[in-house]
Amino acid sequence: MEVKDAIEIMQDEPLNSEIIVAYWNKETIEHYADTTLTDEQWSDLCEYGNHYMDWGGVADDMIDHLNYIIKPQLERNEEHHG
């Protein structure tokens, strides 16, 4: 995804709303992979990440953490009302 496309997608979000954003630029991936990518390799990786990668594992991790946050709150509510 080009940065201009991400900006266009997000322009309808209220400026003071909180969102979760994750992004990787070429230099970050090169650092983590300890390699240098050609522009074509980077383009191919972007295509995969934007159109074919299954981000379900990331969503599952977020839900697991949400449950970690919510469970103590629910237990406190049950103690208070129970």
C-alpha positions as CSV (number, residue, x, y, z in Angstrom):
1,M,0.0,0.0,0.0
2,E,1.3,3.4,-0.8
3,V,1.3,5.9,2.1
4,K,-1.1,8.2,0.1
5,D,-3.6,5.3,0.1
6,A,-3.3,4.7,3.8
7,I,-3.9,8.4,4.4
8,E,-6.9,8.4,2.1
9,I,-8.3,5.4,4.0
10,M,-7.8,7.0,7.4
11,Q,-8.9,10.6,6.5
12,D,-12.5,9.8,7.7
13,E,-11.3,8.9,11.2
14,P,-11.8,11.6,13.7
15,L,-8.4,13.1,14.5
16,N,-8.7,12.5,18.2
17,S,-9.9,8.9,18.0
18,E,-7.5,6.1,19.0
19,I,-6.6,3.4,16.5
20,I,-4.2,0.5,16.2
21,V,-1.7,0.9,13.4
22,A,1.1,-1.4,12.4
23,Y,3.3,-0.7,9.4
24,W,6.7,-1.8,8.1
25,N,8.8,0.1,5.7
26,K,11.5,-1.4,3.6
27,E,14.3,-0.4,6.0
28,T,12.6,-2.0,8.9
29,I,12.2,-5.3,7.1
30,E,15.8,-5.2,5.9
31,H,16.9,-4.6,9.5
32,Y,14.9,-7.5,10.9
33,A,15.8,-9.8,8.0
34,D,19.5,-8.7,8.0
35,T,19.4,-8.3,4.3
36,T,19.1,-5.7,1.5
37,L,16.0,-5.9,-0.7
38,T,15.7,-4.8,-4.3
39,D,12.7,-2.5,-5.0
40,E,11.1,-5.4,-6.9
41,Q,11.5,-7.8,-3.9
42,W,10.1,-5.1,-1.6
43,S,7.1,-4.6,-4.0
44,D,6.5,-8.3,-4.1
45,L,6.5,-8.5,-0.3
46,C,4.1,-5.5,0.0
47,E,1.8,-7.2,-2.5
48,Y,1.8,-10.3,-0.4
49,G,1.3,-8.5,2.9
50,N,-1.5,-6.3,1.6
51,H,-3.4,-8.8,-0.4
52,Y,-2.6,-12.4,0.6
53,M,-1.2,-12.6,4.1
54,D,-3.5,-14.0,6.8
55,W,-3.5,-11.5,9.6
56,G,-5.9,-13.7,11.7
57,G,-3.1,-14.6,14.1
58,V,-2.6,-10.9,14.9
59,A,-6.3,-10.5,15.5
60,D,-6.3,-13.6,17.7
61,D,-3.5,-12.1,19.8
62,M,-5.4,-8.9,20.2
63,I,-8.6,-10.8,21.3
64,D,-6.5,-12.8,23.8
65,H,-5.1,-9.6,25.3
66,L,-8.6,-8.0,25.3
67,N,-9.8,-11.0,27.3
68,Y,-6.9,-10.6,29.7
69,I,-8.0,-7.0,30.2
70,I,-11.7,-7.7,30.5
71,K,-11.7,-10.8,32.7
72,P,-10.5,-8.9,35.9
73,Q,-13.0,-6.2,35.2
74,L,-15.8,-8.8,35.0
75,E,-14.7,-10.5,38.1
76,R,-14.7,-7.2,40.0
77,N,-18.2,-6.5,38.8
78,E,-19.4,-9.9,39.8
79,E,-17.9,-9.4,43.3
80,H,-19.5,-6.0,43.6
81,H,-23.0,-7.2,42.4
82,G,-22.8,-10.8,43.6
